[in-house]
Amino acid sequence: MLELVILGGGCAGLSLAHQLATRAANPPSTLIIEARSTYREDRTWCGWPLEPHAFDDCVVARWSRWGLENGEHRANVRSSIAYEMIDAGRFYDTCLNAIAAHERLTLRTGARVDALVEYDDHVAITLDSGETLLARQVITTLPTPKRLNAPWRWQDFAGWVIDTPRTGALEQAELMNFSVTPAPTRDTLAFVYTLPIDERRALVEWTSFARTPVPLDQLEQALAQHVAERFGEVDVLRRECGSLPMAPAWQRGSARIHPAGTAGGAMRPATGYAFHAIQRWARECREALEASQPPSPPARSKGLEWLDRTFMTALSRHPTLGPDCYVRLFDRLPAERVIRFLAGRPTPLDVVRIMTALPLAPFLESAARTLTANNRP
């Protein structure tokens, strides 16, 4: 019988496996089950590293300056905490090599889970091949929810890594540019995200926050038009896309089955940032396993979850506030204060400053509504 099975070899599953392979003195016998047959460079992760993590070698670019624009005002930001981009291809290679080099960890690709049955002392895992595995503990990062209750939204994006001499004109990253997108409707908030990697290459993404998922072809069409207008003819080196639930944890854990990743609430609902929070969870979970304790869930603050619900409720009820709110925070407050808040690690004073920097009336109204709201996504 296996001591641990990790369902899903994505960011969360591989991050924990890497911690076990490289940091644990005597890791549990672990199997990682992943549906894909092969790994490829299919995405990037970005965010602010508030503390060191194990994948510094996978960072391909950092920016200490960035801009946000809402059509009427632009905030140009400098920060002592650099915004960084992690390359998925390098991340996968680093994790897969660590797993392959350790005798107590195994990765099985091309396999899907059909059923989980929990017993008093183990979990039975039935694969699509019909094989049944037994494990003392299971960490699951699957599946994503099929729908989200209000006020939670889907973050849908289509991105291109482009090659063109005109990227050299970009002096800083653009985290949110609302001025190049249609005005937000009652259901959708959209912006463009541009990160110059070097003199010729940049990642350009069209991102949407909406109550229902936005079709990929619609995102691709908007992105193609923007790239053509801003950069002219380009070579598209790589494409990436995704649909992420901006919601708190939607799976409940049990004695032997433990949700993780976005299913377990690792992603900040109001921002979509997850990579660095996942690294903190992977370290804490490895420490719990080393102490012969059950795997720890992603750390979540009830106070921050309430603030996220309040913020998302305000955006749903007053959608035109969205662009101004994001720009206003960076324009009125020290960047480091906003970064800690967005990354889910604010101090009490950070929270107070953030709340006072936002429009008072709509957020007080939304805060009152959240006091009696159902907290499930």
Secondary structure, DSSP 4 states (H G I P E B T S, - for coil): -EEEEEE--SHHHHHHHHHHHHH-SSPPPEEEEES-SS-----EEEE--SS--TTGGGEEEEEEEEEEE-SS-EEEEEEEEEEEEEEHHHHHHHHHHHHHT-TTEEEEES--EEEEEE-SS-EEEEETTS-EEEEEEEEE-----S---TT-EEEEEEEEEEE-GGGGG--SEEEEE-TTSPPP-SSEEEEEEEEE-SSSEEEEEEEEEESSPPPHHHHHHHHHHHHHHHH-S-EEEEEEEEEEEESS--S---SSEEE-GGGGT-S-TTT---HHHHHHHHHHHHHHHHTT-PPPPPP--HHHHHHHHHHHHHHHH-TTHHHHHHHHHHHHS-HHHHHHHHTT---HHHHHHHHHHS-HHHHHHHHHHHTTS----
